Amino acid sequence: MALLLLLVMLTACAAIPQDLSGKMLTFPQETNTAYVRLTTTRQVFSAVTVCLRSFTDLKRDHAPFSLATLSAANDFLIYMKPENNEFHLHSKDNEIKLTGQDYKLNTWHSICATWDSVSGLGQLWLDGKPSSRKFLSSGSNISGPVIIVLGQDQDNYGGGFDIKQSFVGMMSDLQMWDYVLSPCEIQNYDDEHNFTPGNVLNWSALNFQIMGRVLIEEKQKSCIF
């Protein structure tokens, strides 16, 4: 009975949202065991917008954000190929290639990705600048139960991590909405100016669990003299 009570208490504590305002997640090494798992009660999505900020020196492929369901390991995946200056956006295990963005290493970037099941269009915004809108997948929603992971690419539901696709660097300000943000709203996020927090995932009230070596630190900012 005492053990059951302890497990209930631990579960309740883990479910308390945390305010990560002014914080960043640091992924300090290549690994296929370290990641952050995010929790949401939303399980069906007819549209998605995910925004985050990241800083890395990786030239190889990596995946900062991965959403998987039982029916599709890549139900919504942001995948980066810095060596080719490419972003790949996945939904329902379909993929589009987005090129021509000015992606630089060792720089904080804001990254927003959108998808809508009605039009089927996906788009990526880097530092407030849009990619071309391309057909990704239409006709069906993302339907849970979902597993959302930061720092790894799920090659199967909740796992299948590849060390050579792991994210190494810093990440902050994650937000997720169950609709497509307007260009003005994405610009407000990029400028850190009065944007509406995510109604699925909100950096200021985030349910998450850290697996392996991922650190919560104060976000590094430039000094002003």
ChimeraX attribute file (.defattr): number of C-alpha atoms within 10 A of each C-alpha:
attribute: neighborCount
match mode: 1-to-1
recipient: residues
	/A:1	6
	/A:2	7
	/A:3	8
	/A:4	9
	/A:5	10
	/A:6	11
	/A:7	12
	/A:8	12
	/A:9	12
	/A:10	11
	/A:11	11
	/A:12	10
	/A:13	10
	/A:14	13
	/A:15	14
	/A:16	12
	/A:17	15
	/A:18	14
	/A:19	13
	/A:20	20
	/A:21	14
	/A:22	14
	/A:23	17
	/A:24	22
	/A:25	23
	/A:26	22
	/A:27	24
	/A:28	14
	/A:29	14
	/A:30	16
	/A:31	20
	/A:32	19
	/A:33	15
	/A:34	22
	/A:35	24
	/A:36	20
	/A:37	19
	/A:38	17
	/A:39	18
	/A:40	15
	/A:41	10
	/A:42	14
	/A:43	14
	/A:44	13
	/A:45	18
	/A:46	18
	/A:47	21
	/A:48	21
	/A:49	24
	/A:50	25
	/A:51	25
	/A:52	20
	/A:53	21
	/A:54	22
	/A:55	19
	/A:56	17
	/A:57	13
	/A:58	17
	/A:59	14
	/A:60	14
	/A:61	17
	/A:62	23
	/A:63	23
	/A:64	24
	/A:65	22
	/A:66	24
	/A:67	26
	/A:68	29
	/A:69	22
	/A:70	14
	/A:71	16
	/A:72	21
	/A:73	25
	/A:74	23
	/A:75	24
	/A:76	27
	/A:77	27
	/A:78	23
	/A:79	22
	/A:80	23
	/A:81	19
	/A:82	18
	/A:83	11
	/A:84	13
	/A:85	15
	/A:86	18
	/A:87	24
	/A:88	17
	/A:89	26
	/A:90	23
	/A:91	27
	/A:92	22
	/A:93	16
	/A:94	15
	/A:95	20
	/A:96	18
	/A:97	16
	/A:98	20
	/A:99	16
	/A:100	11
	/A:101	16
	/A:102	11
	/A:103	19
	/A:104	14
	/A:105	12
	/A:106	12
	/A:107	12
	/A:108	16
	/A:109	19
	/A:110	25
	/A:111	22
	/A:112	27
	/A:113	24
	/A:114	24
	/A:115	31
	/A:116	25
	/A:117	20
	/A:118	13
	/A:119	14
	/A:120	18
	/A:121	18
	/A:122	27
	/A:123	23
	/A:124	27
	/A:125	20
	/A:126	20
	/A:127	20
	/A:128	20
	/A:129	16
	/A:130	17
	/A:131	17
	/A:132	13
	/A:133	15
	/A:134	18
	/A:135	15
	/A:136	22
	/A:137	22
	/A:138	16
	/A:139	10
	/A:140	13
	/A:141	18
	/A:142	22
	/A:143	18
	/A:144	18
	/A:145	15
	/A:146	24
	/A:147	21
	/A:148	23
	/A:149	25
	/A:150	23
	/A:151	30
	/A:152	31
	/A:153	32
	/A:154	27
	/A:155	15
	/A:156	15
	/A:157	17
	/A:158	20
	/A:159	16
	/A:160	13
	/A:161	19
	/A:162	16
	/A:163	16
	/A:164	15
	/A:165	22
	/A:166	26
	/A:167	33
	/A:168	23
	/A:169	21
	/A:170	23
	/A:171	25
	/A:172	22
	/A:173	22
	/A:174	24
	/A:175	22
	/A:176	22
	/A:177	20
	/A:178	20
	/A:179	18
	/A:180	20
	/A:181	21
	/A:182	11
	/A:183	13
	/A:184	11
	/A:185	16
	/A:186	27
	/A:187	19
	/A:188	15
	/A:189	23
	/A:190	22
	/A:191	13
	/A:192	11
	/A:193	11
	/A:194	9
	/A:195	14
	/A:196	14
	/A:197	17
	/A:198	19
	/A:199	13
	/A:200	20
	/A:201	23
	/A:202	21
	/A:203	22
	/A:204	18
	/A:205	15
	/A:206	20
	/A:207	18
	/A:208	19
	/A:209	14
	/A:210	16
	/A:211	11
	/A:212	13
	/A:213	14
	/A:214	19
	/A:215	13
	/A:216	15
	/A:217	13
	/A:218	13
	/A:219	16
	/A:220	10
	/A:221	7
	/A:222	5
	/A:223	5
	/A:224	4
	/A:225	3
